[in-house]
Amino acid sequence: MPGKYLDRLRGSDEHLRAARMTVDRQLRSQSGERRSEVRHSYNPPAPVRLRVEHAGGTVGLFTVHAHNISNAAIGFFNGAFVYPQSSCEVDLVTHDGERILVSASIVRCVCVEGPVHYAVALFDESIDAEMILGQGEHAESMPTIPESIENETDLVRILTENIADISQSPALWQDALPWAEEVKRLITGHATRMKTEHHLADAHIALVDMDGVIKMVNHAWCRFAIDNDYASKPFTGTNYLDQCKTLFQDGLVTADLFENIKSAITGETESYTYCNTCHSTRQNRWFMNTITKIEGNDELKEIRYSLIARTPTENTPSP
């Protein structure tokens, strides 16, 4: 791919960092991908080059900032708009520095932050993303890094963003305080109390001790409470078992359900899974709830609420 390739984002580091966080948040909200479309963080050892054939017959040559890659496509940041449906060639870089030229088509391009555009190029033929990344069956063992997180600095940024978001709630700002402690632990080289996956998960997650006292909740837990007007006081420090007991006494949960939840939290049983509803005026929602041990931590249990189905209610206006 001869020619002079321009990096239109040179000197735009602050805008690029903000754009990465925005795109990461959007990608984490998506689910149900097929295996061939699973995205991996892509931080190649050399710049990725892009040759785009514009509709008018001209050619654009860009050095782009790779963000993620799958067997089907690559997502990247560029300092110029590239028109969807444009044919292009992507000069991919493998984990060991080799270049592989791949034909593709632009399928998406949106302005994210300042001059930064996020674009997706769909490969004409599927590639082996794990080979590009050096994660095939013959690759050396590599640390597992959750999707959209490349290093601890990225997690610090996301936690800081989450703190700013929830701190605006008069009722729940105290639930953000443990996240600030997580940031401190990361900066000083200590392991976080919540796993990275917990902080990034769409599921609503709480960590409780053996007495049922909530020690920490994730951002998704707080955001759901705020969005659904459930936020009246902080969750951290309250007793989850006491709340379940109140529901049982009010006849809203059965005795068996309460006892099974209690047994899983106190350690009498390994885990417990059950379904419950949490309907609103606009949506009927069903959740799969699990209470499990946390690997390597004998003091805390994980409570995870995962949305499994939702339908609009009769009160929801038609689009």
N, C-alpha and C positions, 0 to 999 in steps of 0.2 A: 504494500500500500504506500507507494512513494508520494511525496508532496509535503507541504508544510501544514502541520496540524496545530490548531489554535486552542488554547485552554481559555475559554471565555470566563472562567470563574477564578482566575488568578487574582489574588488580593481580596477575595470575597469569603474568607474563612469563617467569619462570624455568621454571615447569611447561610453558608453551607452547613454549619453545625446546627443552626435552627431548623433548616430544611430536613436534615437527617432525623431529628427528633420528631418532626411533624409526620414524616412518612412512616417512621417506625410505629408511631401510635396508630396510624391508619391501618397498617399491615397487621398489627396485633389484634385489631378488631375483626379481622376476616377469619373465617374458619371453613372447614369442610373441603379443604383442598385435596385433590387426588395426589397420590404418591409422586407421580411424574412432575407435578407442579409445585412441590415443596420448595420454598425458597431458602437459600443458604446465604449468610452474610458473605460478601465477596470483597476482599481487600487485597488485590493482587500486588506482587512485588514491583510491578512497573505499570505505567499508565495504559489504560485501554484506549484504543484509537477507533474512531467511527468515521466511515465514509458514507455520506447520505446523498442520494440522487434526488434532487428537487424536481417538482412537477414541471418547471419551466426549462428543464434540461441542464441547469447548473448543478455543480457538485459542491457539497460542504464537507470540509475536513476538520474534525474536532478531536481534541483530547478530552475525554469525559471522565467523570469521577464515579467509578463503579460502586454500587451499593449492595445489590443482591443478584443471585443467579440461580436458575433452576435448569432442569433438562430442557425446558421449553422456551425460556426467555431470560433476558438480562434487564435489570432495572438500574438506571444510572442518572446522575445529575449533569446538566449541561447549562451553559450560560446563554443559550439561544434556543428559541422555539424550533422544533423540528416537526414537520407536518405528518400526522398519522397517515398511513398507507404509503409512505415513502419507502422505496427500496433502499437497503443499506448493507454495508459490510462491517462487521464488528471484528476487530483484531483482539481476541481474547488473550489473556496472559495466564499461564498455568502457575501452580504453586512453586515450581522450580525455574520460572522465568521464560519458558518456551512460549512462542506465540502461535495461535491457531486462528486462521481466518474463517469466519462463519458468515454465510448469507442470511439476511433477516429482513423484517419489515417493521417499521415503527407502527405501534398500535395505540400508543397513548403518549401524550405530552401535556403537562399542566404546569403552570407557574405556582411555585410553592412559597418562596420567600425571597423578596427583592429580585435580583437577577437570576435566581436559581430555578431551573425547570427540572421536574422529574419526568423521565421518559422510560418507556418500556419497549424493547425491541423483541419481537417474536421470531425465533429461529425458523428458517425454512425446513430444517430437519433437526430432530432432537439430538442433543449432545449428552455426554456423560459428565454432569456437573461435579460428581464426586471425584472423577479423574482430574478435572481442572483444579479442584481444591486440594488434591492429594489425600482424599479420604476413601479411596477404594479399598478393597479387601486386602491388598498387598501394601497399603500405606503404613507408615509408622504410626504408633498410637498417638493420638492427638487429644488434647483436652476438649471436652464437650462444651460448646458455647451456645446458649439458647439463641433462637432466631432473633435477628435484629440487634443483638448485643455483641460487640466485637471485643470489648475490654471493660475493666472496672470503671474507667472514666465515663463510659456511656451510661452505666448503671447509676453513677453519681448524678449525672445530668437528669436522667429520668426521675430519680427520687426527688431531686430538687424541684423539678417541674410539678410532681405530684404534691409536694409539700405546699407549693404556692397555690395550687388548685384548691386543696381541701382547707387550707388555712383561712380561706375566705368565708367558710361556713361558721357562724357563731356557735353552733352546737358541736361541731366535729373537729375543730382545729386541734384539740388535744390528741386526737387520734393520729395526727401527723407528726407529733413529737417523737415517737419511736423511730420514724423514718429518718429524722435528723440524726438520731443516734446511729442508725445504720450507715449514714454518710460518714460520720466520724470514724466508725469502725473500718470502713473501706479505705479512708484516707490514711489511717494509722496501720493498715496492713492486717487487720483482724477479720475473721469470717463474720458474715452477717447472720443475724438470728433467723431471718426469713431467707429462704433460698431465692436466687435470682428469678426462678420460674414463678415463685409465689408473687413477687412484685410485678411481674409482667402479665400474669394470667388474667384472662377475661372472667374466669370463675371468681366468686366472692369467697375469700379465704380468711379465716381467723385462726390464730394460735392460742390455745388455752392450756392452763396447767391442769394438774390432776384433780383439782378441786372445782374446775370449771370456770375459773377466772380468766377472762380474755386479756391476753398480754399484748397482742398486736393484731391488727387487721390490715388487709392490703388496700390499695387504691380502689380497686373494683368494688370492694365491699362498701366503702364510704361513698363512692360516686353513685352507686345504686340507691343507697339510702337517701342521698340528697335529691336525686332525680325523681324519686317516688314519695317525697315528703315524709320519710320515716325518721329523719334526723332531728331528734329532740334533745339528745344528750350524747356524750361520747360513749363509744362502745368499749374502749380500753378501760379495764378496771371493773367492769360489770361482770356479773356471774351468769354465764350461759345456762348452766344447769338450773339456777334459780328461775330464769325466764321460762325454761321448759316446764319446770314444776308448776309455775303459775298457769301456763297454758293447759296443763293436765288438770289442775284444780278447777279451771273454768270450763272443763269439758271440751277443749279444742284439740287435744291430742289424747290418744288412748294410753292406758296404763302400760301396756306392752311396749309401745313406742318410747315412752319416757324412760322405762327401765333399760331398754336396749341402748338408748343414747347415753344414759348414765354409766352403764357398764363399759362402754367403749371409751368414755372420757376418763374414768377412774382406773382403767387398765385391767378390769376384770375380763374383758374380751379384747381381741386383737384389733377389730375394726367393726364398723357397722355402716350399712348403706340402706337408704330409704328414699322414697319420693315424697314430695309435698307440693302444694300449690301456693302461689303468691300472686293473686289476681289484682289488677288495677281497674280503674273505670274504662281504660282504653284497650287493655290486653288481658287475656287469660294466659297465665304462665305456669309451667311445670318445671320443677327442679329435681335433679338427682343429687342427693346430699350424701357425703361420705365423711366418716370420722376415722382417722387412721393415725398410726404412730409416725413420727418423723425419724427417718433413719439417722442414727448417730446422736439422737437427743431423747433421753429417757424422761425428761421433765415436762415436755410439751406435746400436745396432740394437735393435729391439723383438722379443722372443720372446713369442708369445701362444698359450696353450693354451685352446681353447674346447670345452666339453663339447657333443657333438652327439647322444649317445645313451647310455642306461643302462637296464639291466634287472636285476631281483633275481636273485641266485644261488640255487641249490637249497638253500643253507644258510640262506637268509633265512626266518625264521618267518612264517607266515601271520598277517595282522592279525586 
